Every structure is written in structure tokens, then in C-alpha cells.
Amino acid sequence: MPDLRLTDAHDLRDWEVFTQRAQRLDPDGAMRLTVHGARLVLTVSPLYPHGLGDTTPLTLGMRIVPLPASDLDGLDAVVPLAALTDRFARARAQGLLHVPVPPQEVHAAWAGIAPPRGPWEPLGSLDAGIVVRAAEAGIAEVAAGSPEAAGGPAVSALRRRVWSRSLHEAAGTAASGPVPGERPTVDPDSGAAFALHGLGFLVEGAPVEVRGCGTWLRLSTPVGHVLTRHRG
């Protein structure tokens, strides 16, 4: 597998932090690496359905890293997050700006789902504070309902219920009242809030821009994007 050469140490560190955050949300997760021209697109999925009938919302977290050249255009690989972590440590220790693509590709059901490239229609924006409120309310609810004695199916059902709730409903519950401010024309699932918050995409003072294309929503900040499907 080839080496991915980056432009500077800042981009390498950003990629490493993004990987660490994704691994905290899903320790056994994977990352899809795709190169389009001189851009490396990093995609992870903090939440996704596990088979037919699973109503867990699909959330894709995406960051884009510039590359110094386009010689790897067309690269597409899905690799374990843990394998990338090892390579970052080695690159940092040796002062390198390139990361070898792990040879052990993995199968991830979410990686076969391709969001549209557009056109994306503006649907409004979300205050970052409301997104944090929805995410933290869901995390607290899942934690409170997942004691050590709880079985896997019960915890999975709870997670599906919590993260399928609308974002404003979750934020309103946390605030014990209605959420002020204008809502986008489509209200995302609170799973999108979980991904934005957990992946470190929220920037203080910067709204989350919401755009739509068909049944897909894209929630964007200056740091990254979360893509999800809405239920109409």
C-alpha cells in the first residue's frame, strides 16, 4: 500500500486527533480513506445500522485534508482505526510527514453507502450550543440506562431510541423547555449531534450549516462535516 504524504505537521496532527476521537466513539471502528485529486477525504461512522430492521441513524463524519500532489488520485481503502494510530506514533517519533496506508483492509457496512455529491440546498443553521445540549443529553441518557448488568440487546435498543430522536426534541428535553432560535426546515436526528460533538467538529461561535440533497442532510462547520439521512 502507498504512503500518504501530507503538506505539513499540522495536517498530520489534525488527522491523528480525528482518528483518536473516532476511536473513542467506536473502539473497533474503521476509517475510509479516499483521494480525489489533491484532497484526502477521511470518513468514519460513529453510528450506523447493523442489519435489516435496525433503526439506528447512519451518521458519517468527514474531514478533508489537502495533499501536496495528486499522484494518489483514486485511492480508496477502508482500514482499522487502531492500525492508523500505530502509524501516527511512528511518524511523529521520526519527524515524518507521510503515513503508510495500513495493508489490512476491513469490511464496514457503512462504507458501501455513498452520499450524493450535490447539489446541496441550504436549509438553515443550528446554534452550536443547541447541538452540544442534544449530544450531552443523549450521552447521559444512554449512560444512565446502561448499567453493567444490562444486556447487549437492551443497550442497543436504548441507543437506537435515543439517537433517533430529533435534535431539537433532545435539546428541549435537556433544557426542560422549548429551544429558542430558528430551526432548519428539516430537523436532524440527535445522532448527528452525537457525531458533531464527539468528533470535535463544533467551533464556539460558529453555527452548524445544514444543507440537503434528496433524503440526505449535511451538517457543516469550519472543521468538518456530518452526513446523515433524514426520515422525511
Secondary structure by P-SEA (a helix, b strand, c coil): cbbbbbccaaaaaaaaaaaaaaaaacccbbbbbbbcccbbbbbbbcccccccccccbbbbbbbbbbbccccccbbbbbbbaaaaaaaaaaaaaacccccccccbbbbbcccccccccccbbbcccccaaaaaaaaaaaaaaaaaaccccccaaaaaaaaaaaaaccaaaaaaaaaccccccccccccccaaaaaaaaaaccccccbbbbbbbcccbbbbbcccbbbbbbbcc
